[in-house]
Amino acid sequence: MSALIPSDADNRPHLVVCGADALVWTLAEELANSRHRIRLTVITPHKIRADVPDLRTLEARGVELRHAERLDEQTFRDAGLAGAAALALVMPDDMVNLHAALCAREVEEKLRVVVRMFATGLAGSVSRIFPDSVVLSDAQMAGPAFVAAALGEVAPTHFRHGDRTLYVAHRADVPAHRVMVTLATATGDEVTVLPAEPASSAAGADDLVLAQAVGTSAEGDVTRRLLARSGRRRRPFTAFARALRAALNRKLGVAVLITLVTTVLAGAVLNVWDDTHHNLWQSIYVTLMTAVGASDVEDKRNAVAQAAQLVLTVAGLALLPLITAAVVDGMVNARLALSQGRLTGQLRDHVVLVGLGNVGTQVLRQLHDLGVRVVAIDRHAGARGVKSAQRRGIPVIVGDASREETLQAAQLATCRALVVVSTNDPVNLQAALHARAIRDDLRVVLRLFDDDFAQRIGAAFDISTSRSVSRLCAPVFASALVERNVHASIPVDRHVLLVGTVTVLDGSELDGALLSDVDEPGQARVIGMSAAGQEWIDWRPDPRRVLAGGDRVLVVARQRALRALTG
């Protein structure tokens, strides 16, 4: 917190948070519950989403609540942004956040800004407005967790720090010498987070660990593992095959088939009963020429040959228009299938995705990149992810996912998982319960705002995973806002672990303490440290080492434990 600039009106650093959905509530609660001495102002529109709790309940904890329909210069001046330490713009619209950043610059130029954006390509624009800025995407942070839950895997989290790339894996998937720390162990349904390191004989193959990627790409390792466990591979001709199936009109195909059979049989009879003996090529030649109407009247042929010639000529007259119609119909249907991505035939082993908003679009892209078949559902044809799905040839059903017939249309009976990530909690819950009624063995991944409610729903209805996106992402936004040195967030079961650096201050409780005092199983685990003035990181340092001012300790910790250490 030493980097924060105190406000003129108060000796506490002033933070301003602007938002209009679940994230603003969760972020404000996260900051209000922190041990840091801050003054917090929250700005929201008068009308926000109905499922967002009443922000007035935070006023008892010293949070100042303001309402404004537009984030302009006057709004920021009234909120006391001049002299503030940091600003969080977490509105659900990228352009609104970008415009607000431009207005904030006119009020306070020296400001730390954390911006929520779906299109993180605009990060460069924000950094030009405020050099001290961070652009985060809650959809990108949450997407991997939903994808991994749908495939029955761990979230593919990886990050680079110092000279090493670290990533999350099962213990069985990495050599023992690459394991940095055990993140979680499971005994039955009970998950223990950040346990003491188990003895080699007690280590479980399914333990979740933080491992080093030495000489290989962590992202590649995770992708290959997901592909291998899901039994899927990239198939470059999948879209073409789907289009070909869509091109086949059943009635037209039957007509062409009957005509072809008639042509072949008539040609065979003609060549057998004709007085002229033909070899194979000559027989094919006579058959095709007769079928296209190039035959002459042969009044001296026997009756059977003449009848066969007549049938062959009539069949040929029908065959040519049918072939033309089949080609045209196939081209039109193929173009429609590729552009609309509609369902073709019976699907199996696919993922049904409900909701194509910010999070749903990220989940859709990642599943497609992994080669997993997807059928998407959204009640709005103009949803953000619809065009993205159409470009990838992914079927989109426009309908209400809370209705059983909509789920049946997505062939839920043969899918591998249902991922429900719309922004409407009642629709999400109804879709999940309908799916559980249709198939009691189906893997269901559910998004709900209230984390406690999500946990209870998951336990009561045996839903594989239920998550709150705002609860998953708020710690990262809060850490970026107060300049806590957080490098990554790791979702583990219902917990979020943070990887961060704790700097030892002169005269603090850690100054002169042993490194083992920082390492507390269940709360915080040390994975590395750098001595004061030392650039390189000592991985797996000696726990008997005495800490001094300026030392930096790299830890994996729970949110509250990291708050305590940095405080």
Secondary structure, 3 states (H helix, E strand, C coil): CCCCCECCCCCCEEEEEEECCHHHHHHHHHHHCCCCCCEEEEEECCCCCCCCCCHHHHHHHCCEEEECCCCCHHHHHHCCCCCCCEEEEECCCHHHHHHHHHHHHHHCCCCEEEEECCCHHHHHHHHHHCCCEEEECHHHHHHHHHHHHHHCCCCCCEEEECCEEEEEEEHHHCCHHHEEEEEEEEECCEEEECCCCCCCCCCCCCCEEEEECCCCCHHHHHHHHHHHHHCCCCCCCHHHHHHHHHHCCHHHHHHHHHHHHHHHHHHHHHHHHCCCCCCHHHHHHHHHHHHCCCCCCCCCCCHHHHHHHHHHHHHHHHHHHHHHHHHHHHHHHHHHHHHHCCCCCCCCCCEEEECCCHHHHHHHHHHHHCCCCEEEEECCCCCCCHHHHHHCCCCEEECCCCCHHHHHHCCHHHCCEEEECCCCHHHHHHHHHHHHHHCCCCEEEEECCCHHHHHHHHHHCCCCEEECHHHHHHHHHHHHHCCCCEEEEEEECCEEEEEEEEECCCCCCCCCCEHHHCCECCCEEEEEEECCCCCCCEECCCCCCECCCCCEEEEEECHHHHHHHHC
